[in-house]
Amino acid sequence: MTHPGRKLPWGPMARMAGRRTLFAAPVLLVVTFGVFAVAAASPFDPVKAYAGTAGLTASQENLDQLRVNLGVDQPLVERWWNWLTSAVAGDLGDSSVMRQPVTDVITERLGWSVLLAVTAFLVAILLGTSLGVLAARRQGGWLDRAVSSAAYTLEAAPAFWLGLLAMWFFALRLGVLPAGGLTDTDSEVVTFGQVATHLVLPAAVLGVSQLPWFFLYVRQGVADALEEDPVRGARARGLDERTVLLGHALRSGMLPMLTLVGSRVPELITGALLVETVFSWPGIAAATVQAATSVDFPLLAALTVLATAAVLAGNLLSDLLYGLADPRVGFDG
């Protein structure tokens, strides 16, 4: 995206990243406090969720003692502050629903969620870009009409519905792909081949759910670039259509799409949670659902901070990429 002879502006990039990091600190503080406030107002009782069926026969004295042990008897602000100071020191607390440290819960599951999200994002970007370029090259053609219609349809399709449809067709009807999980049910070890096979459906579904926006942005951007004077001049100089399309129009047409990298992160996280649930993918989706329904304060706060940090990092990445692709924009944001 940068000119071969142009040095990367590391200084301005570092200053932008520093400003965004300073801005992220108060945002994360507000977000974590909001999590504790919403959880405190929730109708779910964390003590009953922790006790399970044993809580039905437990005495009030035992329930009160359990409430003290879990720390949910403390005022909202005190509970939040205790968690925050411990988190800053590296202790995220213990998950009451998972019965293990929050750090272990995230460590065991985050890698699988990242693998799914990154794979799906690459599918969406590569496929959306390719289809967008082809559609822009022949606007109004059969490919443009077909893919555009499909894109507008997919925009309104929930990710979990696409997942259920894909599972029914490819796993149940055709039997060519596994319906869910990380490995085969009779396997005692996790192998690369099994993980890759089981990743196909959830990654494809999540990627396809994100594809419409990349396709539509690239299609419109490349179509507009093809009408610009520099591209017309390149054609007038006798450059072949492939060079004009990929070397000139695509470069200009990709600029609007770079802003999507950050803006699609929240949707990607939400879609990943739904897709993980549908396909029983061992990511953080199950932990998030259980933390919410059980009002697991430490786990809820940690997962929310993680999601918020991912959104902020995605926005920073899109701005950095846009600044690199278009030097006129700079890194003053």
C-alpha positions in Angstrom: 0.0 0.0 0.0 3.0 2.3 0.5 5.2 3.5 -2.3 8.4 1.4 -2.7 10.6 4.3 -2.1 8.6 5.8 0.7 9.7 5.2 4.3 7.1 4.2 6.8 6.1 7.1 9.2 6.9 5.2 12.4 6.9 8.4 14.5 3.4 9.7 13.6 2.1 6.1 13.8 3.6 5.6 17.3 2.1 9.0 18.4 -1.3 8.0 17.2 -1.1 4.7 18.9 0.0 6.4 22.1 -2.9 8.8 22.0 -5.4 6.0 21.4 -3.9 4.0 24.3 -4.4 6.9 26.7 -7.9 7.3 25.4 -8.6 3.6 25.9 -7.9 3.7 29.6 -10.9 5.8 30.7 -13.1 3.9 28.2 -12.2 0.6 29.7 -12.8 2.0 33.2 -16.3 3.1 32.3 -17.0 -0.2 30.5 -16.0 -2.3 33.4 -18.1 -0.2 35.9 -21.0 -0.5 33.5 -20.6 -4.3 33.5 -20.8 -4.4 37.3 -23.7 -2.0 37.4 -25.7 -4.0 34.8 -24.9 -7.3 36.5 -25.9 -5.9 39.9 -29.3 -4.9 38.5 -29.8 -8.3 36.8 -32.7 -10.4 38.1 -30.3 -13.5 38.2 -28.9 -14.4 41.6 -25.2 -15.4 41.4 -25.5 -17.3 44.7 -28.3 -19.5 43.4 -26.4 -20.0 40.1 -23.3 -21.0 42.0 -25.1 -23.4 44.3 -27.1 -25.0 41.6 -29.6 -27.6 42.8 -28.0 -27.7 46.2 -29.3 -24.1 46.7 -32.9 -25.3 46.7 -32.4 -27.1 50.0 -29.7 -25.0 51.5 -30.6 -22.9 54.6 -30.6 -19.1 54.4 -27.6 -19.0 56.7 -25.6 -21.1 54.3 -26.7 -19.0 51.3 -25.7 -15.8 53.2 -22.3 -17.2 54.0 -21.9 -18.2 50.3 -22.8 -14.7 49.4 -20.0 -13.4 51.6 -17.5 -15.9 50.2 -18.3 -14.8 46.6 -18.1 -11.2 47.6 -21.5 -10.3 46.2 -22.7 -8.9 49.5 -20.4 -5.8 49.0 -21.7 -2.5 47.6 -21.4 -2.1 43.9 -18.6 0.5 43.9 -16.6 -1.5 46.4 -17.0 -4.7 44.5 -15.9 -3.0 41.2 -13.0 -1.2 42.9 -11.7 -4.5 44.5 -11.8 -6.2 41.1 -10.2 -3.3 39.3 -7.2 -3.0 41.7 -6.7 -6.8 41.6 -6.9 -6.8 37.8 -4.3 -4.1 37.5 -2.0 -6.2 39.6 -2.6 -9.1 37.3 -5.2 -11.0 39.2 -8.6 -11.2 37.3 -10.2 -13.2 40.1 -12.0 -16.5 40.1 -14.9 -17.5 38.0 -17.8 -18.7 40.1 -19.5 -20.5 37.3 -16.4 -22.1 35.8 -14.9 -22.9 39.3 -11.4 -21.8 38.1 -9.3 -18.6 37.8 -10.6 -16.2 35.1 -7.2 -16.2 33.5 -7.3 -19.9 33.0 -10.8 -19.7 31.5 -9.7 -17.1 29.0 -6.4 -18.8 28.2 -8.0 -22.1 27.5 -10.6 -20.7 25.1 -9.3 -17.5 23.6 -7.0 -19.1 21.1 -9.8 -21.1 19.5 -11.9 -18.0 19.2 -9.1 -16.0 17.7 -8.4 -18.8 15.2 -12.1 -18.8 14.1 -12.3 -15.0 13.9 -9.1 -14.5 12.0 -9.9 -17.2 9.5 -13.4 -15.9 8.9 -12.1 -12.3 8.5 -9.6 -13.4 5.9 -12.3 -15.3 4.1 -14.5 -12.2 4.1 -11.8 -9.8 3.0 -10.3 -12.0 0.2 -13.6 -13.3 -1.2 -15.3 -9.9 -0.8 -12.5 -8.1 -2.5 -12.2 -10.5 -5.4 -16.0 -10.5 -6.0 -16.1 -6.7 -5.7 -13.4 -6.2 -8.3 -15.0 -8.6 -10.7 -18.5 -7.0 -10.2 -17.1 -3.5 -10.6 -15.4 -4.5 -13.9 -18.7 -5.5 -15.5 -21.3 -3.4 -13.7 -24.8 -4.6 -14.6 -23.5 -7.9 -15.8 -24.8 -11.3 -14.6 -22.1 -11.7 -12.0 -22.7 -8.2 -10.6 -26.4 -8.7 -10.4 -26.1 -12.2 -8.8 -23.5 -11.3 -6.2 -25.1 -8.0 -5.3 -28.4 -9.6 -4.8 -26.8 -12.3 -2.6 -24.9 -9.7 -0.6 -28.1 -7.7 0.2 -29.8 -10.9 1.2 -26.9 -12.0 3.5 -26.9 -8.6 5.1 -30.3 -9.4 6.7 -29.5 -13.0 7.5 -28.5 -13.7 11.1 -25.3 -15.6 11.6 -26.9 -18.4 13.7 -29.5 -19.0 10.9 -26.7 -19.3 8.3 -24.9 -21.7 10.7 -28.0 -23.9 11.1 -28.6 -24.0 7.4 -25.0 -24.8 6.6 -25.0 -27.6 9.2 -28.2 -29.1 7.8 -26.9 -29.0 4.2 -23.2 -29.9 4.5 -23.2 -32.1 7.6 -26.6 -33.7 7.8 -27.7 -33.9 4.2 -24.4 -34.3 2.3 -22.3 -35.6 5.2 -19.1 -34.0 3.8 -18.2 -32.0 6.8 -18.5 -32.5 10.6 -21.5 -30.8 12.3 -19.6 -29.3 15.2 -17.0 -29.6 17.9 -13.2 -29.3 17.6 -12.3 -33.0 16.9 -14.1 -36.2 16.1 -16.1 -37.7 19.0 -14.0 -40.9 19.1 -10.7 -39.0 19.0 -8.6 -38.7 22.2 -6.1 -36.2 20.8 -6.4 -32.9 19.0 -4.8 -33.1 15.5 -4.2 -30.4 12.9 -6.2 -32.3 10.3 -9.3 -32.7 12.5 -9.2 -29.1 13.7 -8.9 -27.8 10.1 -11.8 -30.0 9.0 -14.0 -28.9 11.9 -13.0 -25.3 11.3 -14.3 -25.2 7.7 -18.0 -24.8 8.4 -17.9 -22.2 11.3 -15.2 -20.1 9.6 -17.1 -20.2 6.3 -20.4 -19.2 7.9 -18.8 -16.4 9.9 -16.8 -15.2 6.9 -19.9 -15.2 4.6 -21.9 -13.3 7.2 -19.2 -10.5 7.1 -18.6 -10.7 3.3 -21.5 -8.4 2.1 -19.9 -5.2 3.5 -16.5 -5.9 2.0 -18.0 -6.8 -1.3 -20.2 -3.7 -1.5 -17.5 -1.3 -0.4 -14.9 -2.7 -2.9 -17.4 -2.8 -5.7 -18.4 0.8 -5.3 -14.8 2.0 -4.6 -13.4 0.3 -7.7 -16.3 1.3 -9.9 -15.8 5.0 -8.9 -12.0 4.6 -9.4 -12.5 3.3 -12.9 -14.2 6.7 -13.8 -11.4 8.8 -12.4 -9.0 10.7 -14.7 -5.8 8.8 -13.6 -7.4 5.5 -14.5 -8.7 6.8 -17.8 -5.2 8.1 -18.5 -3.7 4.8 -17.8 -6.1 3.2 -20.3 -5.3 5.9 -22.9 -1.5 5.1 -22.5 -2.3 1.6 -23.7 -1.9 -0.3 -20.4 -3.6 -3.6 -20.4 -6.9 -4.0 -18.5 -5.4 -6.2 -15.8 -2.8 -3.6 -14.9 -5.4 -0.8 -14.9 -7.8 -2.8 -12.8 -5.3 -4.2 -10.2 -2.6 -1.5 -10.3 -4.7 1.6 -10.3 -8.4 1.1 -9.7 -8.1 -1.4 -6.9 -5.6 0.7 -5.0 -8.0 3.6 -5.0 -11.0 1.4 -4.5 -9.6 -0.3 -1.4 -9.3 2.9 0.6 -13.0 3.0 1.7 -12.8 -0.7 2.6 -9.9 -0.1 5.1 -12.3 1.8 7.4 -14.3 -1.5 7.6 -11.5 -3.3 9.4 -12.3 -1.5 12.6 -16.0 -1.1 12.2 -16.7 -4.7 11.6 -14.9 -6.0 14.7 -18.0 -5.6 17.0 -20.1 -7.5 14.5 -17.3 -10.1 14.1 -17.3 -10.7 17.9 -21.0 -10.9 18.1 -21.2 -13.3 15.1 -18.4 -15.4 16.5 -20.2 -15.9 19.7 -23.3 -17.1 17.8 -21.4 -19.3 15.4 -19.4 -20.9 18.3 -22.6 -21.7 20.0 -24.2 -23.3 16.9 -21.2 -25.4 16.1 -20.1 -26.1 19.7 -16.7 -24.5 19.0 -14.7 -24.4 22.2 -14.1 -20.7 22.3 -15.3 -18.1 24.7 -18.9 -18.1 23.6 -20.0 -20.7 26.2 -18.1 -18.9 28.9 -19.7 -15.6 28.0 -23.2 -17.0 28.0 -22.7 -18.8 31.4 -21.1 -15.7 32.9 -24.0 -13.5 31.8 -26.8 -15.9 33.1 -24.9 -16.6 36.3 -23.9 -13.0 36.9 -20.2 -14.0 37.2 -18.8 -10.6 37.9 -15.1 -11.2 37.4 -15.5 -13.3 34.3 -18.0 -10.9 32.8 -15.8 -7.9 33.4 -12.7 -9.6 31.9 -14.5 -10.8 28.8 -16.0 -7.3 28.3 -12.7 -5.6 28.6 -11.3 -8.1 26.1 -14.0 -7.4 23.6 -13.7 -3.6 24.1 -10.0 -3.7 23.7 -10.5 -5.7 20.4 -12.8 -3.1 19.1 -10.5 -0.2 20.0 -7.5 -2.1 18.5 -9.5 -2.7 15.3 -10.4 1.0 15.0 -6.7 1.9 15.5 -5.6 -0.7 12.9 -8.1 0.6 10.3 -6.9 4.2 10.8 -3.3 3.2 10.5 -3.9 1.3 7.3 -5.9 4.1 5.9 -3.1 6.6 6.7 -0.5 4.3 5.1 -2.6 3.8 2.0 -3.4 7.5 1.6 -0.6 9.9 2.8 -3.0 12.8 2.5 -4.9 11.6 5.6 -1.9 11.4 7.9 -1.9 10.2 11.5 -3.4 13.1 13.4 -6.5 11.2 14.6 
